[in-house]
Amino acid sequence: MPQRSARLQYFLLAVVAALALLHAYGAAIRDFNVFVHGQSIVRTPFESGARLATTTNLREEALAAGIKPFDTILTINGQPYTSRSMLLGQIRRASPGDPMTITYRHGSDAAIESTSIRLAALQSQKLSPFQISVNVIFAVLPFFCLLIGLWVVFARPRNLNAWLILGILCYFDALIINPTLIVGPYLLPLALTWNIVAQAAMPICLMFFGVYFPDRSQTDIKFPWVKWVIAIPLILLCSTDFIANYGDMWSFASISWFVPYMYPVNVTENVLSAIAICWFFLNLGPKIGQATGDARRRLRVLLVGTSVGLTPLFLLLAVSIFRESDVGQGIPEWVNISVFLTLLMFPLSLAYVVVVQRAMDLRIIIRQGTRYAFARESLTVVRVGLAIWLAFSLNDFFRHPDHQRNDIIRILCIIGVFFAFRFVVSKRLQQMIDQRFFREAYSTEQLLSELSDEARNFTEVAPLLETITRRLSSTLHIDRIAVFLRSGDTYHLQLATGMAMPAAGGAQFFSLPAASTTITTLSRAKAPANVYRDDPSSWLIDATDAERNALNDLSTELLVPLPGRTRLAGVIALGPKSSEEPYTKTDRQLLQTIASQTGLALENAELLQNLTTEVAQRERISREIEIAREVQERLFPQTYPKLSGVDLAGFCRPAQVVGGDYYDFFLLPSDSTTDSRLALALGDISGKGISAALLMASLRASLRSIAGLQQSDLAALISHVNKLVYESSTANRYATFFYAEYDPINHLLTYVNAGHNPPYVLRGTETIALEPTGTVVGLLPDAEYSQATLQLHPGDVLLAFTDGISEAMNHDEEEWGEDNMLASARQLLNRPECTTTADQLLTCIFDAADKFTAGAPQHDDMTLLVCTISRTATNN
């Protein structure tokens, strides 16, 4: 339905625009013919009167032929005078000086007489510049009014008042331009229809405009029937205009029955039109005393503009009615020109009060406009005076060839003064005048430009908003300013001046969702948007009641978006100026510049705040990880078990702050039948970081709690550990694990390898790999494991390691490998001069690995466990 209504509006607008262009084209052709071919075009010697064939408005040639006013024309060139179009046809075919034979009767009972009229040219001599100016004014004025009406409707297509203005301004085209003079016989019906409708619509549209602009009048609310009592008869009487005009143009006989009623109908129509115009003023006048703010300023401008513009025209119409002549006929041309130039005040005031968002006070318009125009025109007068002085001086100089030196210097000085004033002094004086009359605008521009540069230097939101609002308030004299900032998908009220900030519960009322009409409009336009509540074509019509209520409570008149890089960072809602003046185009441009810098500063402040928060969070996390590292280090053996004939060493170097590798040494509790046994454990948790460290801690706790209960049955122990790890970890978490128990009495090593890299026992030149005896722990809930035993000999060395040692890589991503690891260990073990301790062996292997990697990044945790059996140990 809205789309259909919009299409209808634009269709009507297109029709009116086409008719306006048609009239403009016809007027241009008429004026061209008058200017260029006026001496070869025949003018009509007389016009028909109210009694159809009776004469009025007789020209000199008709009076010279003996025709008198109110004579009845019977035939023209032997053809019956049956319509006005018949006379126009005869005129179009004639030339100036041709005779036109007329038969006529002086009265109803008089005898028929015949005479010959010598046709005269439309223009007997060339037009003077003044007459050309008059014709141009009369041609341009109606078209100018039409253009204003069309412009208002295009600017406010959904505003009823705009369409009423168009109906009012079409009247001047019909009033001034005679359709019989500007179009041919084929377009004459269309042009005549336009004139009839336009003249009938003007008083009706004017009356309704007075009733409904800017709001419905109290007079109409009390007496709503009055406008219909006036409008309906005028609409009905419009049909009689069609009858009279079409009958007069094409057939006198068809409307002979209507002739007795023509005059009273015309009088009735004029009286009703006058009453409609009076009703316009009667509704408009009381509104001024009742309205406030912007509405009152609009009404004042409208009342003064219509009064000044229409009063001279009404006087001219009254004179024409009294003389029973055309409008302006018999009136001095300078009077007509003055009247119609003054008439421009009417359409301009109508357009102004509807199109502008906020009207200026009438006193400001008159005072500033008059003073400024006077000052500007004074400069023009001086320039013209200097130009005349220069012209006369040059003329005098070239008329007397015998020049003295003083004459040459004098003429050069005059030329210098003229050009200096024209191109230097005049411009500076013009700038001074602009600064004098628009000092506040210049001051505003300077202050807002400084504020724009200052906004980008802020790094905190609160001082930025306080500075922006304070400077805007003092510069533009705005009492109420509110700032909304984005928080997630909602824009919340962050700061408000000139009003109390709402409580926590009321703050929700002053919020704008990101999907609201206000935010989407500002995001799409990326420019300040006026909050114009009286315009049905405004974007505010589509807003929700909550949005409108929030903007009303904040007295918002202009919304300025604060653009971010990808979306709006916020919105500034500006209330009315203290002077009640509207926001100018310059204000909007400067505010947009400030908004761009403010939006950038807000994003920078937000980014800085996020960085500060992130740094603080990183510091907290780093501290927590450091604590986790310290805790994890405490989980590794702090003291090694003391066991005769056994030397132990172990070290874990995590790739990150905390790691997922695990090694452990501890003595199992002894009973009455056995001595203490040594437990050795090494594990590699999948992944790295905190999660792996947590699983490592869980594995350690599970092992230590169960190891004392499952002595000698290592397979059952690891199965139990596997189930606990499986239940306490996610599906993608597991660990390779090696666990062994060493009996120092029998030198027997019992072990379970749950999917771990095979540890090696170095015995002389022999290398024994302790291969896996089951799958990894924590992956399958019911995994089965088996245990294996190995008899250790004196001098044996057990090396248990994680793949971070064997797979250490250099910069070329080459792996060190288990063979290099074993070779570095044997190299140290084969030294005969000293006994190698477990700690020396551990350091040697790490140093060799570091030498190979040569500072390349460590990709995995590196853990090594070394257990050496003393060469002096003996079997019992």
Secondary structure, DSSP 8 states (H G I E B T S, - for coil): -HHHHHHHHHHHHHHHHHHHHHHHHHHHHHHHHHHHHGGGSB--S-EE-TTSSBEES--HHHHHTT--TT-EEEEETTEE---HHHHHHHHHH--TT-EEEEEEESSSSS-EEEEEEE--BS-SS---HHHHHHHHHHHHHHHHHHHHHHHHHHHSTT-HHHHHHHHHHHHHHHHH--HHHHS-TTTHHHHHHHHHHHHHHHHHHHHHHHHHSSS--HHHHH-THHHHHHHHHHHHHHHHHHHHHHHHHH-TGGGGGGHHHHHHHHHHHHHHHHHHHHHHHHHHHHHHHH--HHHHHHHHHHHHHHHHHHHHHHHHHHHHHHHTS-TTTTS-HHHHHHHHHHTTHHHHHHHHHHHSSS---HHHHHHHHHHHHHHHHHHHHHHHHHHHHHHHHHHHHHH-----HHHHHHHHHHHHHHHHIIIIIHHHHHHHHHHHHTHHHHHHHHHHHHHHHHHTT--SHHHHHHHHHHHHHHHHTBS-EEEEEEETTEEEEEEEESS----HHHHGGGEEETTSHHHHHHHHH-S-EE--TT-TTSGGGGS-HHHHHHHHHTT--EEEEEE-SSSEEEEEEE--BTT-----HHHHHHHHHHHHHHHHHHHHHHHHHHHHHHHHHHHHHHHHHHHHHHHHHHHS-SS----TTEEEEEEEE-SSSS-SEEEEEEEE---SSS--EEEEEEEEESS-SHHHHHHHHHHHHHHHHHHTTSTT-HHHHHHHHHHHHHHTS-TT--EEEEEEEEETTTTEEEEEEES----EEEETTEEEE----B--BSS-TT-----EEEE--TT-EEEEE-HHHHT-B-TT--B--HHHHHHHHHHHHT-TTS---HHHHHHHHHHHHHHHHTT----S-EEEEEEEE-TT----
